[in-house]
Amino acid sequence: MGFGMASNGTLTLVTFVSLLVGVPFTIQYARKEVPRERWDNQEFFRINQMLTGFWGLLFLINLSKSVYEFYYPGTLGFVGNALLWVNIVIGIVITKKYPAYARRRMKQTVNP
């Protein structure tokens, strides 16, 4: 098994298992930036569920790319490497932008 398959498989598995057990992996990082009084808030938990699910999809895409490259080495070339980095950048941007968007949407739902 290639290193890419092992690492991306592990990330994908850990991410989705964290959702299944009810402790989205992004919570540990979010707690470093969010005041303690908001940690038990349902909004905080829901945002982290969505972020973890999104990261899980990105990791799954990277896992799929790694599996493909394992069976068809050298066929993706630059595109395969670019996909990995594009996914990471997309994940970072979504992680930074989504919480504010979600809070605005939740407020609109409560106060139409």
PLY file of the C-alpha trace (Angstrom):
ply
format ascii 1.0
element vertex 112
property float x
property float y
property float z
element edge 111
property int vertex1
property int vertex2
end_header
0.00 0.00 0.00
1.29 3.45 -0.86
1.97 6.14 1.69
-0.73 8.38 0.16
-3.37 5.66 0.53
-2.36 4.97 4.13
-2.25 8.60 5.23
-5.38 9.67 3.35
-7.20 6.54 4.46
-6.32 7.23 8.08
-7.44 10.87 7.84
-10.70 9.85 6.16
-11.40 7.11 8.71
-10.60 9.27 11.75
-12.73 12.11 10.41
-15.85 10.04 9.76
-15.46 8.00 12.97
-15.24 11.25 14.94
-18.62 12.21 13.46
-20.11 8.81 14.23
-19.06 8.93 17.89
-20.38 12.49 18.24
-17.08 14.32 18.69
-16.25 16.07 15.40
-12.47 16.34 15.14
-12.61 20.07 14.34
-13.90 20.84 17.85
-10.44 20.44 19.35
-9.12 23.13 17.01
-12.17 25.39 17.29
-11.86 25.48 21.07
-8.53 27.26 20.68
-10.31 30.19 19.01
-13.80 30.18 20.55
-14.54 31.41 24.08
-15.22 28.65 26.64
-18.80 29.81 27.23
-19.74 28.87 23.64
-18.32 25.30 23.70
-21.59 23.72 24.88
-23.69 25.72 22.44
-25.62 23.64 19.87
-24.64 26.12 17.15
-20.93 25.53 17.93
-21.42 21.76 17.74
-23.43 21.90 14.50
-20.87 24.12 12.79
-18.14 21.67 13.75
-20.19 18.73 12.48
-20.47 20.44 9.10
-16.79 21.39 8.99
-15.73 17.86 9.93
-18.02 16.40 7.28
-16.58 18.77 4.70
-13.01 17.85 5.64
-14.03 14.20 5.48
-15.19 14.68 1.89
-11.92 16.41 0.98
-9.94 13.58 2.58
-12.09 11.05 0.71
-11.31 12.81 -2.58
-7.61 12.67 -1.73
-7.93 9.00 -0.77
-9.61 8.28 -4.11
-6.79 10.09 -5.89
-4.20 8.06 -3.96
-5.92 4.77 -4.80
-6.11 5.75 -8.46
-2.44 6.73 -8.50
-1.50 3.45 -6.79
-3.11 1.41 -9.56
-2.25 3.80 -12.41
1.06 5.38 -11.39
2.18 8.52 -13.16
-1.09 9.09 -15.00
-2.21 12.16 -13.05
1.15 13.93 -12.83
0.85 17.62 -11.98
-2.96 17.43 -11.82
-2.79 14.85 -9.01
-0.40 16.96 -6.97
-2.39 20.11 -7.62
-5.61 18.41 -6.50
-4.09 17.63 -3.11
-3.03 21.25 -2.55
-6.25 22.72 -3.94
-8.23 20.55 -1.51
-6.15 21.75 1.42
-6.59 25.40 0.43
-10.35 24.90 -0.07
-10.54 23.25 3.35
-8.72 26.13 5.03
-10.89 28.76 3.33
-14.11 26.94 4.24
-12.89 26.46 7.82
-12.29 30.20 8.12
-15.43 31.40 6.30
-18.14 28.83 7.11
-18.65 29.54 10.85
-19.61 33.19 10.27
-21.86 32.19 7.36
-23.56 29.47 9.44
-24.15 31.83 12.37
-25.77 34.40 10.04
-27.99 31.70 8.51
-29.03 30.38 11.92
-29.93 33.90 13.08
-32.01 34.44 9.92
-33.85 31.19 10.60
-34.60 32.19 14.20
-35.42 35.84 13.37
-36.83 35.87 9.80
0 1
1 2
2 3
3 4
4 5
5 6
6 7
7 8
8 9
9 10
10 11
11 12
12 13
13 14
14 15
15 16
16 17
17 18
18 19
19 20
20 21
21 22
22 23
23 24
24 25
25 26
26 27
27 28
28 29
29 30
30 31
31 32
32 33
33 34
34 35
35 36
36 37
37 38
38 39
39 40
40 41
41 42
42 43
43 44
44 45
45 46
46 47
47 48
48 49
49 50
50 51
51 52
52 53
53 54
54 55
55 56
56 57
57 58
58 59
59 60
60 61
61 62
62 63
63 64
64 65
65 66
66 67
67 68
68 69
69 70
70 71
71 72
72 73
73 74
74 75
75 76
76 77
77 78
78 79
79 80
80 81
81 82
82 83
83 84
84 85
85 86
86 87
87 88
88 89
89 90
90 91
91 92
92 93
93 94
94 95
95 96
96 97
97 98
98 99
99 100
100 101
101 102
102 103
103 104
104 105
105 106
106 107
107 108
108 109
109 110
110 111
